[in-house]
């Protein structure tokens, strides 16, 4: 006897199959495979920025599970308990494996990477694994920018100090002095321009004379070049003279001169002391007085001869010699 499926039964079977497929597909999209045995693990973190339920769990970049639930620990410490499942039953997870929280993209999404340990003991379903947190991209940038930020703050502080010093230095009097200095510089430049103009004018007006001077210098240079041999001989002769002077016993000559001067000084000293004939002659007043008296007598004699020449000279017109008067007694 044949059983004939009615239309209602077929509709019911299709509905049940569709409901099963929907339930399976929904769980599959959530990362749960109904045909495999899932293993559940736990991890405790201080913070899980960017980690939400259904985020992937990977091993070496390959997805092996997903995050199921995130709750706070009941101890009031503020730490978070993350429940995640590993759907791949072929992977053995050692007991000392680490559940590392890392950034899965540049937008800040987080995922869990299982870093497998080397223990021979396999982690059991429901175990709590060790954890590690990798800094997010923003945190890495903040860490990299922190030294730059500190340096920038130091630069700003230094700049502020410099501005304070500059403000103190460039007060009203300093600004006035700077203004006067710039005005003086302007006048100096103007005078320099005027001087330059005068020099240009002088060079223009005296260029022929300058040309003659340069020509004379060239002529002198040519003459020196032509008489180079004579100049060389003069220098050679001067060198010979200097060598002769160097070879001469200058030291002995100077010593002899010193000795002669010493003897001369001794002679002068003796004369000053009245020793010897010359000393007596110079230092004895009687000789001077005698000479002075003789000079006076001689003057009187010359004067008498001038006044009475007949006393000393007899002149006879007729050859008769007259007896001269007695001379002055």
Secondary structure, 3 states (H helix, E strand, C coil): CCCCCCHHHHHHHHHHHHHHHHHHHHHHHCCCCCCCCCEEEEEEECCCCCCCCCCEEEECCEEEEEEEEEEECCCCCCCEEEEEEECCCCCCCECCCEEEEEECCCCCCEEEEEECCCCCCECCCCCECEEEECCCHHHHHHHHHHHHHHHHHHHHHHHHHHHHHHHHHCCHHHHHHHHHHHHHHHHHHHHHHHHHHHHHHHHHHCHHHHHHHHHHHHHHHHHHHHCHHHHHHHHHHHHHHHHHHHHCCHHHHHHHHHHHHHHHHHHHHHHHHCCHHHHHHHHCHHHHHHHHHHHHHHHHHHHHHHHCHHHCCCCCCCCCCCCCCCCCC
